[in-house]
Amino acid sequence: MNYSFGKHTYFDKRESKEKVVPQLYLENAEEYGYYFIDEITNLSKDYLLKILDGLEKVLIGELSQYDFGYEVYTIECLRDISLVKDVTDNWSIVGEIATKDLHHLLKDWTNYISSFD
């Protein structure tokens, strides 16, 4: 899983000021479902920390499974593989990610968005 982070700058007319927001770029993002990036980037920092704790427990065998999601997808994390499921389409599997890769992505993303606090 290859990814990078960036910034998007825009002018907020309601507040009459320029804003900068974090961006996630994911190579072959369509492999993880159309809304995957939106799901990840909309997770709050507090929720991300909770997810990371759950994933770490799955990876060391303390938990057999950990699920999380935001709006359209739920991600069912098992020790080796995490399944991205579309809750609006009968929980169909739209992507698979190695759990350790997902953990790395979420940890790096959490660290990156912390610089925007």
MOFEN-V896314 format. One record per residue. N is the residue number from 1. RES is the residue in one small letter. OMEGA is omega in radians with two decimals (* if undefined). Layout:
# MOFEN-V896314
n-><N,N>
res-><RES,RES>
omega-><OMEGA,OMEGA>
This chain:
# MOFEN-V896314
n-><1,2,3,4,5,6,7,8,9,10,11,12,13,14,15,16,17,18,19,20,21,22,23,24,25,26,27,28,29,30,31,32,33,34,35,36,37,38,39,40,41,42,43,44,45,46,47,48,49,50,51,52,53,54,55,56,57,58,59,60,61,62,63,64,65,66,67,68,69,70,71,72,73,74,75,76,77,78,79,80,81,82,83,84,85,86,87,88,89,90,91,92,93,94,95,96,97,98,99,100,101,102,103,104,105,106,107,108,109,110,111,112,113,114,115,116,117>
res-><m,n,y,s,f,g,k,h,t,y,f,d,k,r,e,s,k,e,k,v,v,p,q,l,y,l,e,n,a,e,e,y,g,y,y,f,i,d,e,i,t,n,l,s,k,d,y,l,l,k,i,l,d,g,l,e,k,v,l,i,g,e,l,s,q,y,d,f,g,y,e,v,y,t,i,e,c,l,r,d,i,s,l,v,k,d,v,t,d,n,w,s,i,v,g,e,i,a,t,k,d,l,h,h,l,l,k,d,w,t,n,y,i,s,s,f,d>
omega-><3.12,-3.11,3.04,-3.11,3.11,-3.12,3.02,3.13,3.11,3.12,3.12,-3.09,-3.13,-3.13,-3.14,3.08,3.10,3.11,3.10,-3.14,3.13,3.11,3.07,3.06,-3.04,3.11,-3.14,-3.08,-3.11,3.11,-3.08,3.14,-3.04,-3.05,-3.03,-3.12,3.11,3.14,-3.10,-3.05,3.11,3.10,3.11,3.12,3.12,3.12,3.09,3.11,3.08,3.11,3.13,3.09,3.11,3.13,3.11,3.11,3.08,-3.08,3.12,3.06,3.09,3.06,3.10,-3.09,3.04,-3.13,3.02,3.11,-3.14,-3.06,-3.04,-3.06,2.86,3.14,-3.12,-3.02,3.01,-3.04,-3.08,-3.02,3.05,-3.11,3.07,-3.07,3.12,-3.08,3.13,-3.11,3.10,3.09,3.12,3.12,-3.13,3.13,3.09,-3.13,3.01,-3.06,3.13,3.08,3.09,3.10,3.13,3.13,-3.09,3.10,3.12,3.13,3.12,3.11,-3.12,-3.08,3.10,3.13,3.13,-3.12,*>
